[in-house]
Amino acid sequence: MITLTAVIRKEEDMYIAECPEVGTASQGKTIEEATKNLKEATELYLEEFPLERKGRSIITTFEVTEVAET
């Protein structure tokens, strides 16, 4: 079993899910559906291109100053 990261964002009426470790992406109408579809896409990808274990990714957040639009 491999634990990977899902980054999810909402675009209009769909959720987009991406796996930064592998580069796969998918979508769904709910977060759960997007995650399920990402898992399926990633499993299919890894069947063809096995992941070389290089350690776990570090996920963090940071803030930037908002730029006013003119």
N, C-alpha and C positions, 0 to 999 in steps of 0.2 A: 504494500500500500504506500502511495506517495501522497503527501499533502502539498497542494499547490495553492496559489492565491487567485482569487477572483476580484477584479475591480469592476464595479457596476455603476453605471450612470443612466439617468433617464434622458431620453431624447424624444420629444413630442409624446406620443402615446406608447412608446416601446422602451424596454430596458435593454441596454447593451452591456454584455458581460465579456471581459477580456482576461486572459491569463498571461501576465507579463513574463513568467518563466519560460513559457513555451511559444507564445505569440499567437495563440488561438483566440477566436472571438465568436460570439453568437448573440442571439437576442431572444426576447420573449415579451409577452404582454404583462407578465408579473416578474418580480425578482426571482421567485422560485422557478418559474419556467425558463428564464434566461440562464440561471445557474445550472439547471438540469440539461439544457441544450449545450451549454459550455462544457459540462462534464463529458457529454457524449462526443462532442467535436474533439475534445482533447484526447479522450481515449482512442478514437479513430486515428488521430494524428500520431499518437505515441506508438501505435501498432506498426506504423510505417517508419517512424523516426524516433527510436528510443531515446529517452532523456539520459544524458550523462550527468550523474550526481556530482554537483560542485558545491554542495552546501545549500542552506536555506537562504532565500532572499530576505532582505530587511525592508520592511514597509514603514514609512513614517509620513508625517505631514509637515508642511511649512506654510508660512503666511507671506504674502506680498502686498505691497501698498496698492490700493485701487487707483487706477488712472481715470481721471474724469474725461468723458468724451466731449469734444468741442463741436 
